[in-house]
Structure formats: C-alpha cells, structure tokens
Amino acid sequence: MTTIPPDAAHPSGATTGRPAALEDRAFFGQPRGLSLLFLAEMWERFSYYGMRALLVLYMVHVLKWTDAHASNLYGSYTGLTFLTPLFGGYLADKWIGTRRSLVLGGVIIACGHFVLALDSLASFYAGLALVVIGTGFFKPNVSTMVGQLYPPGDQRRDAGFTIFYMGINLGATVAPFVCGYLAQSAGFQETLTHMGFNPARSWSWGFGAAGVGMLCGLALYVTLRDRYLPGIGVRASQTGPTLAARGQVATAPSAATITETGGPLSPDERKRVISLLILFIFVACFWLVYEQGGSSLNLFADRYTDLHVGSSLVPSSYFQSAQPLFVITLAPLFALLWTRLRKAGREPSTPAKMVFGLGLLSVGCLFLIVGGHVVDACMGSHAATACAVASPAWLTMFYLFSVLGELCVSPVGLSYVTKVAPARYVGFLMGAWFLTNASGLKLAGFVASLASTMPSQVSFFSILLVISAAAGALLFFCVPTIKRLTASVQL
C-alpha cells in the first residue's frame, strides 16, 4: 500500500466539513475507506464467482439436466442477482440505509451458500433464492458508498472505481480455484474418502467455501466501518444533530438521506436520465456476449478444450479465473491511462470508452470462432466425446479481449451513474444499472441455450460476433447525442 500525504489544503477535513478519514489519500491516492469497501466487495465476489464457476457444471453433471435447461436457469439466476439490486437500492434509499442494507445482504448471501451445500433439489432452489435476495441488498449499496467517498467534481472518482473494480476481480480470481478444486478435483475427492466423507459430496464443499468467503467480508466490514467510513451510508435519523452540525452528512450523504428531499425531475435531470437509459441498452448487449463465460463457454471448456497439463487434468472451472485475473493485471494500467489522458486533455468520454469496449469484445469473438473451427473439424470425423482438442489459448484470448472491453465499460459505467444520476435518485439508478446487467445476463442464458441447437460451434460464436460488433457500431453514432444530454455535468 502506497501512503500519500493528505491534501494540504484541508488535511484534517476542517475546511470541507468532511471527516478526516474521507479526506486522506492513504490508499493509492484514494480515501482509505475505499480499501475497506474494496475488501468487503472482494469477499462478496469470492462467494458469488465461486458458485458461478460451479453452477452450470453442477446442473449438467450432478442434476443431469440438459444444456438448454441448465443455461436457461443459469441466465435466470444471474439475471436475478442483478435485478434485485433495483429493489435493494430503493429500499436502502427510502428506509434502511446503505450501511444496514449491506450487512443484511451479506448475511442472507452466506445463508444461501450454506443451504446450497445441503445437496438436495429443494435446498438447491432455496439456496439460489437466498443468494439472489441477499445480492439485491448488498451489491447496489456497496457501489453507492464508493461514490459517496468523493465530493462533487473530485477527479479521483474514475480511478477510485477502477481500483474498487480490482477488489471485485481479486475475489473472482481466487474463488474458482478454491471452489473448483473442492468440487471437481479428483485429489480432493480422494482426500474426502480417506477422511471418511462421501466423495460424491465434493460439490457441497465447493458451495460451502463460497459461504465462508462471504462471512469473512462481512466480519471485516462490520469491524472497521466506523473507523474508515464515518457518516457514509448512514441515514439522517441515525447521524444525530452533532454530526449534521459539523457538515458531515451534507458533504458525504447517503443515498437514503438525499432521496427524502423528493420532487420531480428538472428538464436537465430528465436529459441526464435519458442518457443513462440509452447507454444501458448497449451495456446489456455487452454483458449478453461477455457472460457466455459462465454458461456456453464453461461447457466448451469442459467438453471441447484440452485440459491436460502434462499428465494431470485441470478442472474446467479454473477457466473462470481467467477474466478476473486479467482485470487485476490490467485495471491499474487502465486507471493510469485514463488519468494521463485526462491530464493531457485527451480522455475519451464514457460513451466513447464503451464503443472501444464493444469493439474489443468483438475481436475476442474472432478467437472463439477459430477455436470452434478446430472442434467442428474434429467432430466431422470423430465422436463428439473424442473432440476435446481446442487449445486453451482460444478461450484465454477471448477472455483477454473481453476484459479489455470490460475495463472500458463496467468501472467507468459505475462511476458515470454516480456522476450523471440526479443525487436524490442515485441509489435507484444504480439499481437500474444492475437491472441493465440483469437483462444482459438473462439474454446471455437464453442465447447460451441455443448453442446445442446450432449446426456448428462456429455458427454459435458468429452470433456473438455479430451482436457485439453491431452494438459497438450503433453506439458510435449515438455518442454525440449522449454528450449533448449530459452537457451540464462535470464528467
């Protein structure tokens, strides 16, 4: 961790009225509260991505579902985990507050993973439902709290969200290795046998590990939030007159506090909301293609990719670590890139960055088409079960370019919502951002369910290429309109 002295203009927060903990630059030039939210989100994403790596494989191998059935349920589940934040953000804004909502969500998520570990069809559905509900309370509010760390016009916001995004992906990188090893590794199954446990229950250990990760993040947040996040996420009724008198609520308000001002949108605010709605359409297209990783590409890795490393067979779920690992590696470079381009007066607008993101995703689809061609050639002369011949490089290159695109879409998009959304509706519109992701993920599950009906792997991957390329081209022509709609906002 790099330590940078606080801003000399107001080192103690006295000038701005904000607590000193929110004014320092002790975490890579960011408020140290970002480090706590970083770690809390890291462990929540560990739980989510650990289970995500196993879900389709569990349904196909253990529950014996068809590919289409498993992909559709996967799309519904992942879509709902991004739909419920719309309601969780609203409830936090109106009644609960972001701080309480985050704790409530973490507890429910952990319970969901432990219920999944019970290994029955009833507990499977119940566990998924609990994770969906808990994510609704947790996810929009932790992102909103990151936005609340920065006063209006603070140029560190985009870089801060990119660093926060690394926390998401650090948890997502480790989780498939841990949960995938516990669920799929023959070595761990032998260990269970020696310990007197049923090796067929190894999937339960994978799901249970995800729940342990969520509890770790929750304990860390509850222990340190008062020290590093004073006043952040606290409703006005909880802060008391002394805190309000010092200006801490006014300068770092929770979404719940500012929502209570009410009132209709002004003409300028309506334009800004329209700009968000336009972008949301293209973001949904991005996630439709990107999220094939957990469904169709997870099965492609399991069946058609050469998983041998020497004489050992690597669990197919390990591929789920590729995307978050690339994010961890590349996110600091992108944060530096945006900072340097901004200083030089050449930073692209957020919509322009998203055009680049969709273009890079399209390039990634070209590598899938090459890998699909190798498999199709094999299947033309061999039984399908003998065609695990695709090089891991094809999936890896898709994941690399999809992440290059992701870094032009997701972290800057989160930051964009907190800057453009009317202040009293920031929690609700942050939930709407996740609703956009929900739409993309549900569509991703539907598209993945079509893979088994396609005449070839190349045909399926070509559909993904067309979707991402067409969306990028259309957004390119919408960029000037979006800029005009947000002309009043300092971006």
Secondary structure, DSSP 4 states (H G I P E B T S, - for coil): ---BPPPTTSTTSTTTSS-HHHH-BTBTTB-THHHHHHHHHHHHHHHHHHHHHHHHHHHHHTS---HHHHHHHHHHHHHHHHHHHHHHHHHIIIII-HHHHHHHHHHHHHHHHHHHTT-SHHHHHHHHHHHHHHHHHHHHHHHHHHHHTS-TT-TTHHHHHHHHHHHHHHHHHHHHHHHHHHHH-HHHHHHHHHTT--GGGHHHHHHHHHHHHHHHHHHHHHHHHHHHSTTTT--HHHHHHHHHHTTHHHHS--HHHHHTT--PPPHHHHHHHHHHHHHHHHHHHHHHHHGGGGTHHHHHHHHHB--EETTEE--GGGGGGHHHHHHHHHHHHHHHHHHHHHHTT-PPPHHHHHHHHHHHHHHHHHHHHHHHHHHHHHHTTS-GGG---B-HHHHHHHHHHHHHHHTTTHHHHHHHHHHHS-GGGHHHHHHHHHHHHHHHHHHHHHHHHTGGGSS-HHHHHHHHHHHHHHHHHHHHHHHHHHHHHTTTS--
